[in-house]
Amino acid sequence: MYYQVRHWVLLPANRALIDRPLTPFEKWLFLKKDDKRIISKLYRLLQGENRLPKSKGQLRWERELERELSDEEWDSIFYRIYHTAYNAAGTETSYKIASYWYYTPARLHAWDHDKSDLCWRGCGATGTLLHLLWHCPKLHLYWENIIDDIDAAFQVKIPRLPSYILLGLPNPLTFPLRSLKGRQMALALNAALQLLLALWGTDRVLTRISWLQKLWFILAMEKLTLASQQRIGDLGEL
């Protein structure tokens, strides 16, 4: 454990974090504090703090999208995930994608050059997360069919952009995210991503039928959950 901590401290990037001046909040923690108005003092200090630095996952996404996302845009991404969640699996998938959690051939190759950095589906391109979830030529028909079905079902034209399909950015649609239609559309896109990630590391390519089957399964589980909750509520009233 000592050597792990020592190695972390000696890294140049972490060294800069350690040597930086203390923030007002950190200085307050070192002072002798009384018990008067602690909550209000903490609230004012936290309001005055600068935003936290972006995570490695956020920086990786910005490199792949080839543009910097503002703090407001990142807030919008996580707001969408939180307010359109249907089930734990869907929420976990969305958070993992937004945080760049999945290991790709490109990342594995950076650690071990004996491993190939090419796409698992054999298209010959570098296997980045953006490629594996969107740009791979073997996914074009999959995404075209799904987006066409969503457009027809909701009478909208959703952007055919990876930033929208994968992260929900921007959100130019007329109905709010917390509305039924907003949640249903997020569910449809999330189901497509769950299928892709279930086959992570393989060369299998999914179809529109697989996506529809996944949607029916999620909706059936949601219906059973709501029915169970209703029964429990009815029993509680007895």
Buried (B, 14 or more C-beta within 10 A) or exposed (E): EEEEEEEEEEEEEEEEEEEEEEEEBEEBEEEEEEEEEEEEBBEEBEEEEEEEEBEEBBBBBBEBBEEEBEEEBBEBBBBBBEBBBBBEBBBBBBBBBBBBEBEBBBBBBEEEEEEEBBBBBEBEBBBBBBBBBBBBEBBEEBBEBBBEBBEEEBEBEBBEEBBBBBBBBEBEBEBEBEBEBBBBBBBBBBBBBBBBBEBEEEEEBBEBEBBBEBBEEBBEEEEEEEEEEEEEEEEEEE
